């Protein structure tokens, strides 16, 4: 993998993290957004939620985003609809 491809992957990962945090903030404030929250959760987190592994999903989300335990729990529970 070239340096530019690696840099693009890192930027995408950072952008996904920021998008997830923004959606969480909008939801916390009771605001709506056109983006679906699940579209910004990583495939790993989505799979854990689908399998019913809430604790695993919370842990993975925290590792990916740096969210607090409370924030990650709230976000993951919002995906379990």
N, CA, C and O atoms as a Tinker XYZ file with bonds, in Angstrom:
   324  protein
     1  N      0.844000   -1.172000    0.000000    73     2
     2  CA     0.000000    0.000000    0.000000    64     1     3
     3  C      0.889000    1.234000    0.000000    63     2     4     5
     4  O      1.847000    1.330000    0.767000    81     3
     5  N      0.556000    2.165000   -0.864000    73     3     6
     6  CA     1.371000    3.370000   -0.959000    64     5     7
     7  C      1.079000    4.312000    0.210000    63     6     8     9
     8  O      0.081000    4.165000    0.916000    81     7
     9  N      1.963000    5.267000    0.390000    73     7    10
    10  CA     1.790000    6.248000    1.460000    64     9    11
    11  C      0.502000    7.042000    1.278000    63    10    12    13
    12  O     -0.201000    7.315000    2.250000    81    11
    13  N      0.193000    7.411000    0.045000    73    11    14
    14  CA    -1.017000    8.200000   -0.199000    64    13    15
    15  C     -2.270000    7.376000    0.084000    63    14    16    17
    16  O     -3.248000    7.918000    0.600000    81    15
    17  N     -2.270000    6.094000   -0.233000    73    15    18
    18  CA    -3.424000    5.242000    0.065000    64    17    19
    19  C     -3.600000    5.080000    1.575000    63    18    20    21
    20  O     -4.719000    5.095000    2.088000    81    19
    21  N     -2.488000    4.927000    2.268000    73    19    22
    22  CA    -2.535000    4.802000    3.721000    64    21    23
    23  C     -3.076000    6.085000    4.345000    63    22    24    25
    24  O     -3.882000    6.038000    5.274000    81    23
    25  N     -2.630000    7.223000    3.834000    73    23    26
    26  CA    -3.097000    8.508000    4.344000    64    25    27
    27  C     -4.589000    8.685000    4.086000    63    26    28    29
    28  O     -5.308000    9.199000    4.943000    81    27
    29  N     -5.057000    8.270000    2.924000    73    27    30
    30  CA    -6.488000    8.365000    2.610000    64    29    31
    31  C     -7.297000    7.493000    3.566000    63    30    32    33
    32  O     -8.352000    7.916000    4.037000    81    31
    33  N     -6.827000    6.300000    3.857000    73    31    34
    34  CA    -7.519000    5.424000    4.808000    64    33    35
    35  C     -7.577000    6.052000    6.194000    63    34    36    37
    36  O     -8.609000    5.978000    6.862000    81    35
    37  N     -6.494000    6.663000    6.629000    73    35    38
    38  CA    -6.463000    7.311000    7.938000    64    37    39
    39  C     -7.437000    8.483000    7.984000    63    38    40    41
    40  O     -8.130000    8.680000    8.983000    81    39
    41  N     -7.491000    9.254000    6.914000    73    39    42
    42  CA    -8.418000   10.387000    6.853000    64    41    43
    43  C     -9.862000    9.899000    6.881000    63    42    44    45
    44  O    -10.703000   10.471000    7.575000    81    43
    45  N    -10.143000    8.854000    6.133000    73    43    46
    46  CA   -11.507000    8.297000    6.138000    64    45    47
    47  C    -11.904000    7.819000    7.528000    63    46    48    49
    48  O    -13.030000    8.053000    7.967000    81    47
    49  N    -10.997000    7.158000    8.216000    73    47    50
    50  CA   -11.284000    6.673000    9.567000    64    49    51
    51  C    -11.552000    7.837000   10.510000    63    50    52    53
    52  O    -12.469000    7.777000   11.329000    81    51
    53  N    -10.757000    8.893000   10.399000    73    51    54
    54  CA   -10.980000   10.074000   11.245000    64    53    55
    55  C    -12.307000   10.735000   10.925000    63    54    56    57
    56  O    -13.015000   11.171000   11.832000    81    55
    57  N    -12.651000   10.815000    9.652000    73    55    58
    58  CA   -13.912000   11.415000    9.240000    64    57    59
    59  C    -15.099000   10.606000    9.765000    63    58    60    61
    60  O    -16.071000   11.180000   10.256000    81    59
    61  N    -15.024000    9.288000    9.665000    73    59    62
    62  CA   -16.089000    8.444000   10.187000    64    61    63
    63  C    -16.269000    8.641000   11.691000    63    62    64    65
    64  O    -17.393000    8.680000   12.193000    81    63
    65  N    -15.155000    8.762000   12.398000    73    63    66
    66  CA   -15.209000    8.986000   13.844000    64    65    67
    67  C    -15.898000   10.318000   14.146000    63    66    68    69
    68  O    -16.756000   10.390000   15.026000    81    67
    69  N    -15.526000   11.361000   13.422000    73    67    70
    70  CA   -16.135000   12.675000   13.630000    64    69    71
    71  C    -17.627000   12.670000   13.293000    63    70    72    73
    72  O    -18.431000   13.274000   14.002000    81    71
    73  N    -17.987000   11.989000   12.217000    73    71    74
    74  CA   -19.395000   11.909000   11.839000    64    73    75
    75  C    -20.215000   11.203000   12.914000    63    74    76    77
    76  O    -21.311000   11.651000   13.251000    81    75
    77  N    -19.695000   10.109000   13.451000    73    75    78
    78  CA   -20.386000    9.387000   14.512000    64    77    79
    79  C    -20.561000   10.262000   15.746000    63    78    80    81
    80  O    -21.613000   10.242000   16.385000    81    79
    81  N    -19.539000   11.022000   16.075000    73    79    82
    82  CA   -19.624000   11.905000   17.235000    64    81    83
    83  C    -20.646000   13.017000   17.010000    63    82    84    85
    84  O    -21.386000   13.377000   17.925000    81    83
    85  N    -20.686000   13.555000   15.802000    73    83    86
    86  CA   -21.655000   14.621000   15.502000    64    85    87
    87  C    -23.087000   14.098000   15.569000    63    86    88    89
    88  O    -23.968000   14.766000   16.111000    81    87
    89  N    -23.319000   12.931000   15.031000    73    87    90
    90  CA   -24.661000   12.353000   15.084000    64    89    91
    91  C    -25.067000   12.121000   16.527000    63    90    92    93
    92  O    -26.204000   12.394000   16.911000    81    91
    93  N    -24.139000   11.618000   17.321000    73    91    94
    94  CA   -24.449000   11.419000   18.739000    64    93    95
    95  C    -24.828000   12.752000   19.395000    63    94    96    97
    96  O    -25.797000   12.823000   20.151000    81    95
    97  N    -24.070000   13.789000   19.108000    73    95    98
    98  CA   -24.363000   15.095000   19.697000    64    97    99
    99  C    -25.730000   15.605000   19.259000    63    98   100   101
   100  O    -26.485000   16.127000   20.080000    81    99
   101  N    -26.058000   15.461000   17.985000    73    99   102
   102  CA   -27.379000   15.868000   17.510000    64   101   103
   103  C    -28.476000   15.123000   18.253000    63   102   104   105
   104  O    -29.450000   15.724000   18.707000    81   103
   105  N    -28.313000   13.818000   18.375000    73   103   106
   106  CA   -29.332000   13.021000   19.077000    64   105   107
   107  C    -29.430000   13.432000   20.547000    63   106   108   109
   108  O    -30.530000   13.526000   21.093000    81   107
   109  N    -28.311000   13.671000   21.174000    73   107   110
   110  CA   -28.313000   14.060000   22.586000    64   109   111
   111  C    -29.060000   15.366000   22.799000    63   110   112   113
   112  O    -29.687000   15.575000   23.837000    81   111
   113  N    -28.987000   16.239000   21.807000    73   111   114
   114  CA   -29.648000   17.530000   21.891000    64   113   115
   115  C    -31.080000   17.484000   21.356000    63   114   116   117
   116  O    -31.776000   18.499000   21.351000    81   115
   117  N    -31.513000   16.319000   20.912000    73   115   118
   118  CA   -32.864000   16.176000   20.391000    64   117   119
   119  C    -33.037000   16.762000   19.004000    63   118   120   121
   120  O    -34.160000   17.036000   18.580000    81   119
   121  N    -31.958000   16.954000   18.307000    73   119   122
   122  CA   -32.017000   17.521000   16.965000    64   121   123
   123  C    -32.049000   16.390000   15.947000    63   122   124   125
   124  O    -31.566000   15.290000   16.213000    81   123
   125  N    -32.615000   16.666000   14.793000    73   123   126
   126  CA   -32.644000   15.655000   13.747000    64   125   127
   127  C    -31.552000   15.926000   12.733000    63   126   128   129
   128  O    -31.058000   17.045000   12.594000    81   127
   129  N    -31.198000   14.886000   12.043000    73   127   130
   130  CA   -30.206000   14.990000   10.982000    64   129   131
   131  C    -30.640000   14.081000    9.852000    63   130   132   133
   132  O    -31.345000   13.099000   10.088000    81   131
   133  N    -30.240000   14.380000    8.651000    73   131   134
   134  CA   -30.633000   13.554000    7.510000    64   133   135
   135  C    -29.865000   12.249000    7.456000    63   134   136   137
   136  O    -30.290000   11.312000    6.781000    81   135
   137  N    -28.740000   12.171000    8.154000    73   135   138
   138  CA   -27.918000   10.958000    8.119000    64   137   139
   139  C    -28.458000    9.937000    9.111000    63   138   140   141
   140  O    -28.829000   10.290000   10.230000    81   139
   141  N    -28.500000    8.710000    8.715000    73   139   142
   142  CA   -28.908000    7.629000    9.614000    64   141   143
   143  C    -27.721000    7.275000   10.501000    63   142   144   145
   144  O    -26.613000    7.100000    9.993000    81   143
   145  N    -27.921000    7.165000   11.809000    73   143   146
   146  CA   -26.812000    6.874000   12.709000    64   145   147
   147  C    -26.062000    5.602000   12.351000    63   146   148   149
   148  O    -24.836000    5.557000   12.449000    81   147
   149  N    -26.775000    4.579000   11.941000    73   147   150
   150  CA   -26.108000    3.316000   11.646000    64   149   151
   151  C    -25.155000    3.431000   10.467000    63   150   152   153
   152  O    -24.229000    2.630000   10.342000    81   151
   153  N    -25.365000    4.407000    9.609000    73   151   154
   154  CA   -24.498000    4.532000    8.450000    64   153   155
   155  C    -23.099000    4.993000    8.849000    63   154   156   157
   156  O    -22.166000    4.883000    8.053000    81   155
   157  N    -22.942000    5.498000   10.047000    73   155   158
   158  CA   -21.648000    5.983000   10.495000    64   157   159
   159  C    -20.979000    5.060000   11.509000    63   158   160   161
   160  O    -19.838000    5.294000   11.909000    81   159
   161  N    -21.677000    4.031000   11.915000    73   159   162
   162  CA   -21.053000    3.045000   12.779000    64   161   163
   163  C    -20.258000    2.100000   11.882000    63   162   164   165
   164  O    -20.664000    1.816000   10.755000    81   163
   165  N    -19.144000    1.625000   12.378000    73   163   166
   166  CA   -18.310000    0.743000   11.566000    64   165   167
   167  C    -19.036000   -0.576000   11.312000    63   166   168   169
   168  O    -19.939000   -0.946000   12.061000    81   167
   169  N    -18.643000   -1.275000   10.265000    73   167   170
   170  CA   -19.246000   -2.588000   10.012000    64   169   171
   171  C    -19.095000   -3.537000   11.208000    63   170   172   173
   172  O    -19.980000   -4.346000   11.487000    81   171
   173  N    -17.971000   -3.425000   11.902000    73   171   174
   174  CA   -17.744000   -4.272000   13.076000    64   173   175
   175  C    -18.791000   -3.988000   14.151000    63   174   176   177
   176  O    -19.363000   -4.915000   14.724000    81   175
   177  N    -19.041000   -2.707000   14.424000    73   175   178
   178  CA   -20.027000   -2.327000   15.444000    64   177   179
   179  C    -21.418000   -2.772000   15.018000    63   178   180   181
   180  O    -22.167000   -3.317000   15.828000    81   179
   181  N    -21.773000   -2.549000   13.759000    73   179   182
   182  CA   -23.087000   -2.948000   13.252000    64   181   183
   183  C    -23.276000   -4.460000   13.409000    63   182   184   185
   184  O    -24.338000   -4.913000   13.838000    81   183
   185  N    -22.259000   -5.226000   13.067000    73   183   186
   186  CA   -22.354000   -6.684000   13.178000    64   185   187
   187  C    -22.557000   -7.108000   14.628000    63   186   188   189
   188  O    -23.368000   -7.991000   14.907000    81   187
   189  N    -21.832000   -6.490000   15.547000    73   187   190
   190  CA   -21.992000   -6.823000   16.970000    64   189   191
   191  C    -23.404000   -6.490000   17.445000    63   190   192   193
   192  O    -23.993000   -7.254000   18.209000    81   191
   193  N    -23.949000   -5.371000   17.007000    73   191   194
   194  CA   -25.319000   -4.992000   17.381000    64   193   195
   195  C    -26.303000   -6.012000   16.823000    63   194   196   197
   196  O    -27.216000   -6.445000   17.527000    81   195
   197  N    -26.123000   -6.394000   15.571000    73   195   198
   198  CA   -27.027000   -7.377000   14.944000    64   197   199
   199  C    -27.002000   -8.711000   15.670000    63   198   200   201
   200  O    -28.027000   -9.386000   15.774000    81   199
   201  N    -25.831000   -9.093000   16.172000    73   199   202
   202  CA   -25.706000  -10.359000   16.898000    64   201   203
   203  C    -26.222000  -10.257000   18.327000    63   202   204   205
   204  O    -26.309000  -11.263000   19.032000    81   203
   205  N    -26.562000   -9.056000   18.752000    73   203   206
   206  CA   -27.048000   -8.872000   20.113000    64   205   207
   207  C    -25.945000   -8.724000   21.134000    63   206   208   209
   208  O    -26.199000   -8.809000   22.336000    81   207
   209  N    -24.722000   -8.504000   20.680000    73   207   210
   210  CA   -23.573000   -8.344000   21.578000    64   209   211
   211  C    -23.408000   -6.861000   21.921000    63   210   212   213
   212  O    -22.508000   -6.185000   21.424000    81   211
   213  N    -24.297000   -6.383000   22.778000    73   211   214
   214  CA   -24.299000   -4.964000   23.134000    64   213   215
   215  C    -22.988000   -4.550000   23.782000    63   214   216   217
   216  O    -22.429000   -3.508000   23.439000    81   215
   217  N    -22.495000   -5.349000   24.708000    73   215   218
   218  CA   -21.253000   -4.986000   25.389000    64   217   219
   219  C    -20.076000   -4.938000   24.422000    63   218   220   221
   220  O    -19.241000   -4.036000   24.490000    81   219
   221  N    -20.018000   -5.910000   23.525000    73   219   222
   222  CA   -18.963000   -5.913000   22.516000    64   221   223
   223  C    -19.054000   -4.710000   21.598000    63   222   224   225
   224  O    -18.038000   -4.119000   21.232000    81   223
   225  N    -20.286000   -4.344000   21.223000    73   223   226
   226  CA   -20.499000   -3.185000   20.350000    64   225   227
   227  C    -20.087000   -1.897000   21.054000    63   226   228   229
   228  O    -19.467000   -1.024000   20.446000    81   227
   229  N    -20.427000   -1.779000   22.318000    73   227   230
   230  CA   -20.047000   -0.589000   23.097000    64   229   231
   231  C    -18.527000   -0.494000   23.182000    63   230   232   233
   232  O    -17.950000    0.574000   22.978000    81   231
   233  N    -17.891000   -1.609000   23.482000    73   231   234
   234  CA   -16.427000   -1.617000   23.592000    64   233   235
   235  C    -15.779000   -1.223000   22.264000    63   234   236   237
   236  O    -14.873000   -0.391000   22.231000    81   235
   237  N    -16.249000   -1.823000   21.174000    73   235   238
   238  CA   -15.679000   -1.517000   19.855000    64   237   239
   239  C    -15.909000   -0.052000   19.495000    63   238   240   241
   240  O    -15.009000    0.609000   18.977000    81   239
   241  N    -17.106000    0.455000   19.765000    73   239   242
   242  CA   -17.411000    1.849000   19.460000    64   241   243
   243  C    -16.504000    2.785000   20.252000    63   242   244   245
   244  O    -16.004000    3.770000   19.708000    81   243
   245  N    -16.288000    2.487000   21.529000    73   243   246
   246  CA   -15.404000    3.316000   22.349000    64   245   247
   247  C    -13.986000    3.304000   21.819000    63   246   248   249
   248  O    -13.331000    4.346000   21.781000    81   247
   249  N    -13.502000    2.142000   21.411000    73   247   250
   250  CA   -12.146000    2.041000   20.868000    64   249   251
   251  C    -12.006000    2.846000   19.576000    63   250   252   253
   252  O    -10.974000    3.471000   19.335000    81   251
   253  N    -13.050000    2.826000   18.753000    73   251   254
   254  CA   -13.014000    3.515000   17.462000    64   253   255
   255  C    -13.166000    5.025000   17.587000    63   254   256   257
   256  O    -12.575000    5.782000   16.816000    81   255
   257  N    -13.961000    5.460000   18.563000    73   255   258
   258  CA   -14.315000    6.876000   18.619000    64   257   259
   259  C    -13.752000    7.618000   19.819000    63   258   260   261
   260  O    -13.689000    8.848000   19.804000    81   259
   261  N    -13.346000    6.907000   20.850000    73   259   262
   262  CA   -12.893000    7.567000   22.071000    64   261   263
   263  C    -14.045000    8.065000   22.925000    63   262   264   265
   264  O    -13.841000    8.857000   23.845000    81   263
   265  N    -15.262000    7.606000   22.626000    73   263   266
   266  CA   -16.449000    8.030000   23.376000    64   265   267
   267  C    -16.380000    7.515000   24.808000    63   266   268   269
   268  O    -15.736000    6.504000   25.087000    81   267
   269  N    -17.050000    8.222000   25.707000    73   267   270
   270  CA   -17.143000    7.762000   27.094000    64   269   271
   271  C    -18.051000    6.532000   27.139000    63   270   272   273
   272  O    -18.768000    6.244000   26.180000    81   271
   273  N    -18.012000    5.822000   28.244000    73   271   274
   274  CA   -18.854000    4.641000   28.397000    64   273   275
   275  C    -20.327000    5.025000   28.273000    63   274   276   277
   276  O    -21.090000    4.355000   27.577000    81   275
   277  N    -20.719000    6.085000   28.936000    73   275   278
   278  CA   -22.116000    6.526000   28.898000    64   277   279
   279  C    -22.529000    6.896000   27.472000    63   278   280   281
   280  O    -23.596000    6.490000   27.010000    81   279
   281  N    -21.698000    7.655000   26.781000    73   279   282
   282  CA   -22.019000    8.075000   25.414000    64   281   283
   283  C    -22.081000    6.887000   24.466000    63   282   284   285
   284  O    -22.971000    6.808000   23.620000    81   283
   285  N    -21.141000    5.969000   24.606000    73   283   286
   286  CA   -21.134000    4.786000   23.742000    64   285   287
   287  C    -22.374000    3.934000   23.989000    63   286   288   289
   288  O    -22.985000    3.427000   23.049000    81   287
   289  N    -22.736000    3.782000   25.245000    73   287   290
   290  CA   -23.930000    3.002000   25.593000    64   289   291
   291  C    -25.172000    3.632000   24.968000    63   290   292   293
   292  O    -25.995000    2.935000   24.375000    81   291
   293  N    -25.303000    4.924000   25.100000    73   291   294
   294  CA   -26.453000    5.633000   24.530000    64   293   295
   295  C    -26.496000    5.469000   23.022000    63   294   296   297
   296  O    -27.557000    5.217000   22.451000    81   295
   297  N    -25.348000    5.610000   22.376000    73   295   298
   298  CA   -25.292000    5.492000   20.923000    64   297   299
   299  C    -25.652000    4.084000   20.477000    63   298   300   301
   300  O    -26.468000    3.919000   19.570000    81   299
   301  N    -25.067000    3.072000   21.088000    73   299   302
   302  CA   -25.323000    1.693000   20.698000    64   301   303
   303  C    -26.788000    1.337000   20.939000    63   302   304   305
   304  O    -27.404000    0.653000   20.122000    81   303
   305  N    -27.335000    1.790000   22.039000    73   303   306
   306  CA   -28.746000    1.519000   22.304000    64   305   307
   307  C    -29.639000    2.185000   21.259000    63   306   308   309
   308  O    -30.726000    1.684000   20.969000    81   307
   309  N    -29.196000    3.301000   20.694000    73   307   310
   310  CA   -29.990000    3.964000   19.655000    64   309   311
   311  C    -29.986000    3.147000   18.355000    63   310   312   313
   312  O    -30.865000    3.319000   17.512000    81   311
   313  N    -29.002000    2.265000   18.198000    73   311   314
   314  CA   -28.920000    1.424000   17.005000    64   313   315
   315  C    -29.726000    0.142000   17.163000    63   314   316   317
   316  O    -30.025000   -0.527000   16.174000    81   315
   317  N    -30.076000   -0.204000   18.380000    73   315   318
   318  CA   -30.753000   -1.471000   18.666000    64   317   319
   319  C    -32.267000   -1.350000   18.545000    63   318   320   321
   320  O    -33.006000   -1.814000   19.414000    81   319
   321  N    -32.713000   -0.739000   17.487000    73   319   322
   322  CA   -34.160000   -0.539000   17.306000    64   321   323
   323  C    -34.721000   -1.601000   16.409000    63   322   324
   324  O    -35.921000   -1.607000   16.135000    81   323
